[in-house]
Amino acid sequence: MKPLAFIALSGIALLVAACSGPRLEEKGFQVGPVASGSDTAAASGLDQDSLAFETRPSNVLLTGMPGIRLVTLYKVNRRKDDGRSFIGSNSFHYRYDEGDDDLLNNWNGHLMPGFEAAYGYNLVNVAHYDIASGAQRRFFEKPVLVKTLYYPAFSRDTLNGAPVARGFFMVSCYDEDTNKDGFINTRDLRRFYHVGADGQRLGALVPTNASVMKSEYDPANDLLYVFARVDENGNGRSDENEAIQVHWIDLKDPKRTGTVYGAGTAMP
């Protein structure tokens, strides 16, 4: 079997962007007053953003659950030159080395069998729609900065010769101004959440006092290993000298989690 597959919670080189041109950095948004002379505000220009902002739907995502569809919601941005509005668009993470035998491991290019992974510039929420009941709900009560949305794949993926069907969602995101600089952006702690088939958020998959860095997939055990840096000094950001833990998540039953490396930390 090939080595553990590095996947894109970290969002680096193996990702395939859906658009061309210069890459837009994750901008984030203001959630509170900013002190005069703030380095963060000066560096990003975010002090010109409004505390309240408009959102707009982008696309409907077809999930592997026929009765459930998702809508990605983006922050509406304004161009500085002419004031015209624009939003980000969905991009998707891919991989191609699925296993030693593609007849047994057909992941249809997905990072993990059974999951598609979406991301986009200033993706701030996900709307969940149940076709049978007509019920609508959002994954988060307030806007967050979504890094990666994992949802059951629409295609028929296989793992070790068996079909894979997922019945839940996972979201990597920045959902709190943890460093208290007045913004939710990539300087804050990055959390990782479990969301049920009904769109209800069920809790954190790694401790919320740690910031997710990257992950690896273990196809022999269908486990996801998540690397996270612990906020040991409580300053609400990830510092280079802080300890790294490696957590495991059972993708057959995401309620089953544990710690592979580092001192275990109780879930909130």
Helices and strands as residue ranges (DSSP letters): E 5-7, E 29-30, H 39-44, G 46-48, E 55-62, E 68-75, E 77-78, E 85-86, E 91-92, E 115-119, E 123-130, E 136-138, E 145-152, E 158-159, E 162-163, E 169-174, E 183-184, E 191-195, E 201-204, E 210-218, E 223-230, E 244-250, E 257-261
